[in-house]
Amino acid sequence: MTAGINARIWIAALGAWLSLSAQLPRAGASLLLEVQLPAEVFPEGRTITATLVWRNSGAEPAAVWIPPTPFSRVLAFDVQGEGGAVPSGVKWSGPGEDGALSVLEPGASARAEYDVTVIYPDLLPGSYWLAARYEDGTTSARSPRVPFRIEPPGPGEGEVLAAYRAARGAAERETVIERALEVVARDPAGPVAKRARVLLFDNYWALGDWEAAADQARRLLERDDLSAYERAETAARLGRATAVLRCLVGDCDRNQRVEAAELSRAWKLLFDSPRLLECLRLDGDGNARVTAGELVGAIRNASGLCQRAAGS
């Protein structure tokens, strides 16, 4: 019996190894990398989205990782200006995201879009070159440089951009929020307002104002000029804020927990929606009334179960 089990385990392991080895690049695989930009000129402060193309020019299949974001161990973007290499304005830690393994047959290609602005957010007017590097420990490739230019914004946009940078550089979070709200008020549909709303979300989140953070994420998702990366990140932000708020339904005094007295108030407001202003956090779905489901949620939150499930 034992010998039969061992044989089945050995066969399964051999099958897994053969499956994996079939995906790995073999001698003869040759990877080419290409960066494509939608334009050669970008106004200062606008999102720069680059398309990266992996192409197998060899005679054997090539396995490559396609990262979902530019924050990856296997992928890097380099920007050079007239004075040499430009340092990234963003520092990040951790392993990053390598994404999914894709096997390219000879002649086949794969492509993905990346928001270069998230790693080079403060490119000043001037001429630049963009290139990408790929290295996964087995396969490596470097793209040719692609030229592009940053132009000064118009008079109105320049003032808004300066106001945004002043908001981002403020020392106190309350000041950041005040200045970022001014930026949004000056040009709510403009490209700089998009970055200001991200700034607002991050600072509201840090201050524990979950409702305001969720509101900024919703307003961002209403825009039609988000890159794929920006939309995915904003949806993730909204998901985090919604998860926290779900655990705070019934927290009328906003002390981050639901108590017995608040449950009593919730029961009364279930039949008296005009008094909802007494405890807006009971209205979890924002429909201006308290439902039985929200009351059940408040009871669950009072027990502490939601906080434990959400890890808060």
C-alpha positions as CSV (number, residue, x, y, z in Angstrom):
1,M,0.0,0.0,0.0
2,T,2.8,2.4,1.0
3,A,4.7,1.7,-2.2
4,G,1.6,2.5,-4.3
5,I,1.0,5.8,-2.5
6,N,4.7,6.8,-2.9
7,A,4.5,5.9,-6.6
8,R,1.4,8.2,-7.1
9,I,3.2,11.0,-5.2
10,W,6.3,10.6,-7.4
11,I,4.2,10.6,-10.6
12,A,2.3,13.7,-9.5
13,A,5.6,15.5,-8.6
14,L,7.0,14.6,-12.0
15,G,3.9,15.9,-13.8
16,A,4.1,19.2,-11.9
17,W,7.8,19.6,-12.8
18,L,7.2,18.8,-16.4
19,S,4.4,21.4,-16.5
20,L,6.6,24.1,-14.9
21,S,9.6,23.3,-17.1
22,A,7.4,23.7,-20.2
23,Q,6.7,27.3,-19.2
24,L,10.3,28.3,-18.5
25,P,12.3,29.9,-21.3
26,R,14.6,27.7,-23.2
27,A,17.8,28.4,-25.1
28,G,16.8,30.1,-28.3
29,A,14.2,32.4,-26.7
30,S,15.0,36.1,-27.2
31,L,13.0,38.8,-25.6
32,L,12.6,42.3,-27.0
33,L,11.1,45.2,-25.1
34,E,9.5,48.4,-26.5
35,V,8.0,51.5,-24.9
36,Q,5.2,53.3,-26.7
37,L,3.9,56.7,-25.7
38,P,0.5,58.2,-26.9
39,A,2.1,61.5,-27.7
40,E,5.5,63.3,-27.8
41,V,4.4,66.4,-25.9
42,F,2.6,66.5,-22.5
43,P,1.6,69.5,-20.5
44,E,3.2,69.7,-17.1
45,G,1.1,68.0,-14.4
46,R,-0.7,65.6,-16.8
47,T,-0.8,61.8,-16.5
48,I,1.8,60.1,-18.8
49,T,0.7,56.5,-19.7
50,A,3.2,54.3,-21.4
51,T,2.5,51.0,-23.2
52,L,5.1,48.4,-22.7
53,V,5.4,45.6,-25.3
54,W,7.2,42.3,-24.7
55,R,8.0,40.4,-28.0
56,N,9.5,37.0,-28.4
57,S,11.9,37.2,-31.4
58,G,13.5,33.8,-30.7
59,A,12.7,30.3,-31.9
60,E,11.5,28.9,-28.5
61,P,8.7,30.0,-26.1
62,A,9.7,32.7,-23.6
63,A,8.1,33.1,-20.1
64,V,7.7,36.6,-18.8
65,W,6.0,38.2,-15.9
66,I,3.6,41.0,-16.7
67,P,3.4,43.3,-13.6
68,P,0.0,45.1,-13.0
69,T,1.8,48.2,-11.8
70,P,5.2,49.9,-12.2
71,F,6.0,49.0,-8.6
72,S,7.7,45.6,-9.4
73,R,10.9,43.8,-8.8
74,V,11.2,42.7,-12.4
75,L,10.4,46.0,-14.1
76,A,11.9,49.5,-14.0
77,F,11.3,52.7,-15.9
78,D,14.2,55.2,-16.4
79,V,13.8,58.8,-17.4
80,Q,16.7,60.8,-18.6
81,G,16.7,64.6,-19.1
82,E,19.2,66.9,-20.8
83,G,21.3,66.9,-17.6
84,G,21.3,63.1,-17.2
85,A,19.2,60.6,-15.2
86,V,16.2,61.9,-13.4
87,P,15.6,60.4,-9.9
88,S,12.2,59.1,-9.2
89,G,10.1,61.3,-6.9
90,V,8.5,58.3,-5.3
91,K,10.0,55.9,-2.7
92,W,8.4,52.5,-2.2
93,S,9.3,49.5,-0.2
94,G,8.5,45.8,-0.3
95,P,8.8,43.2,-3.1
96,G,6.2,44.9,-5.3
97,E,3.9,43.0,-7.7
98,D,5.3,40.7,-10.3
99,G,1.9,39.9,-11.8
100,A,1.1,36.9,-13.8
101,L,3.4,34.6,-15.8
102,S,2.8,34.8,-19.5
103,V,4.3,32.3,-22.0
104,L,5.0,33.9,-25.4
105,E,5.3,31.6,-28.4
106,P,7.9,32.6,-31.0
107,G,6.8,35.8,-32.7
108,A,4.1,36.5,-30.1
109,S,3.9,39.6,-27.9
110,A,2.2,40.9,-24.8
111,R,1.5,44.4,-23.8
112,A,0.4,46.4,-20.7
113,E,-0.1,50.0,-19.8
114,Y,1.7,51.8,-17.0
115,D,1.2,55.1,-15.4
116,V,4.7,56.7,-15.4
117,T,3.5,59.7,-13.5
118,V,3.2,57.7,-10.3
119,I,6.9,57.2,-10.2
120,Y,7.9,60.5,-11.8
121,P,5.3,62.9,-10.5
122,D,7.2,66.2,-10.8
123,L,8.8,66.3,-14.2
124,L,9.5,69.9,-15.0
125,P,9.2,71.4,-18.5
126,G,12.0,70.2,-20.8
127,S,13.1,67.3,-23.1
128,Y,13.3,63.8,-21.8
129,W,13.8,60.1,-22.9
130,L,11.9,57.2,-21.4
131,A,13.2,53.6,-21.4
132,A,12.2,50.4,-19.6
133,R,14.2,47.5,-18.1
134,Y,13.0,43.9,-17.5
135,E,14.9,41.4,-15.4
136,D,13.4,38.3,-13.8
137,G,16.6,36.4,-13.0
138,T,16.3,34.2,-16.1
139,T,15.3,36.6,-18.9
140,S,16.3,40.3,-19.3
141,A,15.6,43.0,-21.9
142,R,16.1,46.7,-22.2
143,S,14.0,48.9,-24.5
144,P,15.3,51.6,-26.8
145,R,14.8,55.2,-25.5
146,V,11.7,57.1,-26.5
147,P,11.8,60.9,-26.6
148,F,9.1,63.1,-25.1
149,R,8.7,66.7,-23.9
150,I,7.0,68.4,-21.0
151,E,5.6,71.8,-21.8
152,P,4.7,74.5,-19.3
153,P,0.9,74.6,-18.5
154,G,-1.2,77.5,-19.5
155,P,-1.5,80.5,-17.1
156,G,-4.6,79.2,-15.2
157,E,-3.3,75.6,-15.0
158,G,0.1,76.8,-13.8
159,E,-1.4,78.6,-10.8
160,V,-3.5,75.5,-9.9
161,L,-0.4,73.2,-10.2
162,A,1.6,75.6,-7.9
163,A,-1.3,75.5,-5.4
164,Y,-1.3,71.7,-5.5
165,R,2.4,71.5,-4.8
166,A,2.0,73.9,-1.9
167,A,-0.8,71.7,-0.5
168,R,1.4,68.6,-0.9
169,G,4.3,70.2,0.8
170,A,2.3,71.5,3.9
171,A,3.6,70.2,7.2
172,E,0.2,69.6,8.9
173,R,-2.5,67.3,7.5
174,E,-5.2,69.8,8.2
175,T,-3.3,72.4,6.1
176,V,-2.8,69.9,3.3
177,I,-6.6,69.3,3.3
178,E,-7.5,73.0,3.3
179,R,-5.2,73.8,0.4
180,A,-6.1,70.7,-1.6
181,L,-9.8,71.6,-1.3
182,E,-9.0,75.0,-2.6
183,V,-7.3,73.4,-5.6
184,V,-10.4,71.3,-6.3
185,A,-12.6,74.3,-6.0
186,R,-10.6,76.3,-8.5
187,D,-10.7,73.7,-11.3
188,P,-12.8,70.7,-10.3
189,A,-12.6,69.0,-13.7
190,G,-9.0,69.8,-14.4
191,P,-6.1,67.3,-14.3
192,V,-4.5,68.8,-11.2
193,A,-7.8,68.3,-9.2
194,K,-7.5,64.6,-9.8
195,R,-4.1,64.6,-8.0
196,A,-5.5,66.8,-5.3
197,R,-8.4,64.4,-4.6
198,V,-5.8,61.6,-4.1
199,L,-4.0,63.8,-1.7
200,L,-7.3,64.5,0.1
201,F,-8.1,60.8,0.4
202,D,-4.7,59.9,1.9
203,N,-4.9,62.7,4.5
204,Y,-8.5,62.1,5.4
205,W,-7.6,58.4,5.8
206,A,-4.7,59.2,8.0
207,L,-6.9,61.4,10.2
208,G,-9.6,58.7,10.5
209,D,-12.3,60.6,8.6
210,W,-13.5,57.6,6.7
211,E,-16.6,59.2,5.2
212,A,-14.6,62.1,3.7
213,A,-12.0,59.6,2.4
214,A,-14.7,57.5,0.7
215,D,-16.3,60.6,-0.8
216,Q,-13.1,61.6,-2.4
217,A,-12.6,58.1,-3.9
218,R,-16.2,58.1,-5.3
219,R,-15.6,61.5,-6.9
220,L,-12.4,60.3,-8.5
221,L,-14.2,57.3,-10.0
222,E,-16.7,59.6,-11.6
223,R,-13.9,61.1,-13.8
224,D,-13.3,59.8,-17.3
225,D,-9.6,60.7,-17.4
226,L,-8.3,58.1,-15.0
227,S,-5.6,55.8,-16.3
228,A,-6.1,52.1,-15.7
229,Y,-3.7,52.2,-12.8
230,E,-5.4,55.2,-11.3
231,R,-8.8,53.6,-11.6
232,A,-7.7,50.4,-10.0
233,E,-5.9,52.2,-7.1
234,T,-9.0,54.4,-6.5
235,A,-11.3,51.4,-6.5
236,A,-9.0,49.8,-3.9
237,R,-9.0,53.0,-1.8
238,L,-12.8,53.0,-1.9
239,G,-13.0,49.4,-0.9
240,R,-10.8,50.0,2.1
241,A,-12.8,53.0,3.2
242,T,-16.1,51.1,2.7
243,A,-14.8,48.1,4.8
244,V,-13.9,50.4,7.7
245,L,-17.3,52.3,7.5
246,R,-19.2,49.0,7.4
247,C,-17.6,48.2,10.8
248,L,-18.6,51.6,12.2
249,V,-22.3,51.5,11.3
250,G,-24.0,52.7,14.6
251,D,-20.9,54.6,15.9
252,C,-23.0,57.7,16.6
253,D,-20.4,59.5,18.8
254,R,-17.5,58.6,16.4
255,N,-15.3,57.0,19.0
256,Q,-14.5,54.0,16.7
257,R,-16.8,51.6,18.6
258,V,-20.5,50.9,18.9
259,E,-21.9,50.9,22.4
260,A,-25.2,49.8,24.0
261,A,-26.6,53.3,24.2
262,E,-26.0,53.8,20.5
263,L,-27.9,50.6,19.8
264,S,-30.9,52.0,21.7
265,R,-30.7,55.1,19.6
266,A,-30.5,53.1,16.5
267,W,-33.7,51.2,17.3
268,K,-35.6,54.5,17.8
269,L,-34.2,56.0,14.5
270,L,-35.4,52.9,12.6
271,F,-38.9,54.3,13.0
272,D,-38.0,58.0,12.9
273,S,-35.8,58.7,9.9
274,P,-36.2,62.5,10.0
275,R,-34.0,62.4,13.2
276,L,-31.2,60.6,11.2
277,L,-28.9,63.7,11.7
278,E,-28.5,62.5,15.3
279,C,-26.5,59.6,14.0
280,L,-25.4,59.7,10.4
281,R,-23.2,56.7,10.8
282,L,-26.4,54.6,11.1
283,D,-27.1,55.3,7.4
284,G,-24.5,52.9,6.0
285,D,-25.8,53.0,2.4
286,G,-26.5,56.8,2.3
287,N,-30.2,56.4,1.4
288,A,-31.3,58.9,4.1
289,R,-33.0,56.3,6.3
290,V,-32.2,53.6,8.7
291,T,-33.0,50.0,7.5
292,A,-33.3,46.8,9.5
293,G,-30.1,45.6,7.8
294,E,-28.2,48.6,9.1
295,L,-29.6,48.0,12.6
296,V,-28.4,44.3,12.4
297,G,-25.0,45.7,11.3
298,A,-24.9,48.0,14.3
299,I,-25.6,45.1,16.6
300,R,-22.8,43.0,14.9
301,N,-20.4,45.9,15.3
302,A,-21.3,46.3,18.9
303,S,-20.2,42.7,19.4
304,G,-16.8,43.5,17.9
305,L,-17.2,40.8,15.2
306,C,-16.8,43.1,12.3
307,Q,-13.7,44.7,13.7
308,R,-12.1,41.3,14.1
309,A,-13.1,40.2,10.6
310,A,-11.8,43.4,9.1
311,G,-8.6,43.3,11.1
312,S,-9.2,46.7,12.6
